[in-house]
Amino acid sequence: MKLKLITIFGLATVAANAATNSSITNFSLPTSALPIVDNAGNPIATADSSIQFGSFSDAFAATLGDLDTLTADDAVIAAFTPTGPSGVFAQPGLFNTVLQTDGTGALGDAAGDNGAYALVTWTGGVGNQALVIDLGQAFPKQVAGNANLTLGRAIEVGDVAFGNQTLVGADTSALPSPFQPFSQGITFDAGVVIPEPSTGLLSLIAGLGLLGRRRR
């Protein structure tokens, strides 16, 4: 089950630990966001969610766009090579985390099989759910213990390599008040469409409620 923009930034590594510290967020304060939602449009729970940086083999990465998002989640998770620990979500559907990745520099030094991806997983539905974000670059080589992993722009829904590449309706009413205005998000399964209530429909529902009270 997969805010308006997801932003990924890379931070310089600390020379002493020879690792790449990469950050990823899908909201900018409470002013811009594309929450990760389930197939009913509800932001996924933090307790059931995780995000990691990592890579796939070149051969497997080439098949991501052709895989069935309803049935291939476990295969995608199994094929993913994480390069650091899992990050946690800040709020349901919203993440803002910094992860230490590629600590040995092996991916950056490899000739291939080193494309950089972020994997979002969710276990609150039926089985495991996977959403893959393509950073569109390879892991950088570490020079003197330092490296940068940066996208340099905000991610669009089209950067979803495995998952729904169409924005869906999102019900953020249960989020803290600063995050409630957002009405669209990203979900896991391709083809899922969550319609947003139209103004006319909401007016009709309100009118029916008023009519019911008058009859009583």
N, C-alpha and C positions, 0 to 999 in steps of 0.2 A: 504494500500500500504506500504509495510513494507520496519562501516567502517570496517576495516577488523575485528577489535575486538571492543567490547564494554566493558569498564572497570567500575566496581562498587567498591567504597571504602566506608567504614564506618569510621566516625570520633567519637572520644569520646565526650560524652555529657558534657555540662556545668552543674555542680552540682546544681547551683542555680535555673535553670529552669526545672530540672528533665525531660529532653527530649532527644531523640536520634537524633543526627545530622548525616544524611546519605547523601553521595554524590554519584552522578552517572554521568558518561560521556561516550560518544561513540567515542571520539577521544583523541589522545595523541599528543598535540601540532599539527603541521600540518604534522606530519610524519606517523601517523597511524590512520586510521579512517574507519568506516562503516556507512555512512550516512543513515538516514531513508528516503526512497524515495516513490514516488507514483507508480502507476502501469505503468507509462510511463518511469520510471527511473529518474525522476526529484526530487531533494531534497525538502521535504515538507517545506512550508513557515513558518517562525517563528510566524507570526501573527495568524496562524490557528493551532498551535501546543501547546501541554502541556505535562508535565510528572509529575507523582505523585508516592509516595510510599504508599503501603497499603496492604490489604489482602482480601481474599475471604473466605467464609465458606469452611471447609474441603470438604464438599459434592460437592460444586460447583467447587472447584479447581480440583477435580478428573475428571471433565468432560471437562476441557479446551481443551485437545488434540483431543476430539471427536467433538467439535463444528464446524459448517460451518463458515469459516472466511468471507464468502461473505454475510452472513445473520445474524450472531449472535453478531455483534459489540455492538448494543444497550443493549443486554442482559448482555454482559460482563461488560459494563460500569455501568449498574444498580446494578450488583451484587458486584461490587468493593467497599470496605470500605476504603476511603483515611484516612491516619493518619497525614496529614499535608497539607499545601497549595500546589498549583500547581507550578512547576518549568517552566522556559521559556527556549527556545532554543537560543543558542549563535549565530548560523548561520543557514540558511536553512538546515534542516536535521541533524544538529549537536547540541548536548546539553552538557552542563558542569555546573551542578548546585548543590547546597547544600540545602537540605530540612530538616526542623525540623519535626521529625515524632514521633508518639506514645508518646505524651506529658504527658499522665497520667500513662503510663506503663501498661495499661489494657491488651494490646495484649500480652506482654511478661509474664504477670501473669496468662493468661488464660491457661487452660489445653489443649485446642485445638483451631481450627479455627484461627491460628495465623501465617500461612505461610507468608513469606515476598515476595512481588512482586513489580514490577514497571509497571505502566500503561502509555503508550504513546497514546495520542489521537490526531486526526487530523480531522478538519472540512472543509477542502478545497476541498474535493471531492464531491461525491454524498452521502449525509448523514454523520453520524459519522463513523470514522474509529478507530479501537482499536488494539493495539499491546501490548502483555503482556510478560514481562521478569520475569522469575522465578529465585529468588536469591538462591533457594535451601536450605533455612533455615527458622527457626522461628524468630519472633521478640525477641530480647534478654530481659531477665528480668532486670529491673533497680534496682541496689543495691546502696543505699545511693545516689540516684538521678543520677547515671551514668550508661550508657549502651553503647555497641558498636554494630553496624550493619556493618559487613564486609564480603565480598565474598572471598577476599584473592587471587583472580586471575582475569584474563581478561575473560569476557563473550564471548562465542562463539555463532554462530547462532543457535546451538542446544539448547541454553538456552531460546529460544523463546517458550513460552508455548501456545500462541495463536497468530497466524500470519504465515507468510511464513518462513519455516525452511530451505530454500535454498537461498543462496546468489544470487542476481540478478544484472544485469548490471545497472550502475548508470552514469548519465550525470552530472558531477560536474563542467562543463565549466563556469557556471554562478557564482560559488563561488569565494571568494577572491583567488588570485593566489596561496597562500600557500596550499590551499585545493583542487586545481584542478586535481592533479595526480590520485585521487582515481577513480577506474572504477567499483567497486562493492559496493552494499549496501544491506539493509534489507527492505522488503516491507510488507504490511499488509496482502494481500490475498494469501493463500496457492495455489500452483500450477502455480502462475504467473512466466513466464520466460521472461526476457528482454535480448535478445541477444546483445552481444557487437560486434561492427563492426570489421570484421577481417582485417588484413593488406592487404590481396588480394583484398577485396571488396573496401577498401579505395583507393588502387592503381587504381582499375578499374574506380571508380568515378572520380579520378583526371585525368585519361587518357581520359575519355569521355569529360570532361570539356575542355581539351587541344584540342581535336579533333574538338569540336564545335567552338572554337576560330579560328582555322586554316581555317575552312570552311567559316567563315565570312570574 
